[in-house]
Amino acid sequence: MNLFLDSCVIIGQHINLDPQNKLVKEFLKEYNLTAYNDATTCKKVKNEVLIKSKNILKKYEKEGKISKEDIITIYGAINNYLNKVINMVDYTDITNHLYNKVYVSLLIDLTDNDSDVEIFSNFILWTLNHNSVPLNPTFLTTDANDYDRYDTEGNSIALKSAYECLKKYDEEFKSLPRLVILKSGTDNKCYDCSNILSKIIT
């Protein structure tokens, strides 16, 4: 399984006190993923992770839950992870006509969160890059509020929007992207939108 990671997933994996930690750890265990050695994310996510994780760690220190030594260790581990384990892409460029078209399309259909639109645009263009992308490109997130939304017919808005973006181009791709949302709840299982996407296509 190859994954395109959102910032919340990376933070959840590395900070044990983070509310998302249990969800991420259970997902890794369920799919027997000991490391994201084939994971990808974009520079926007990297920047978010470094800023957000620092703020989260400082908050926990202020609450007396971790020490300064813990912060140095955790922040160092996150930095090392982003620099050595994660593959990094960055299609965000105002001169990139394809990126601009995808970005505007998603901004209209998906969400008014500019940061998420930028990240999801990078994911879609990563999906179109056949030389380095797996058969089942998967966007992994815990941001249920942004991505767990449906149209009147019950189709995932995020995936329907992604599919419409891909359909505008004459690219041949072996497998359409999937959206996996790690959700909290009684079963703590991830929600996979691939079935909804296949319903749109047929």
Order of alpha helices (4+ residues) and beta strands (2+ residues): beta-alpha-alpha-beta-alpha-alpha-beta-alpha-alpha-beta-alpha-alpha-beta-beta-alpha
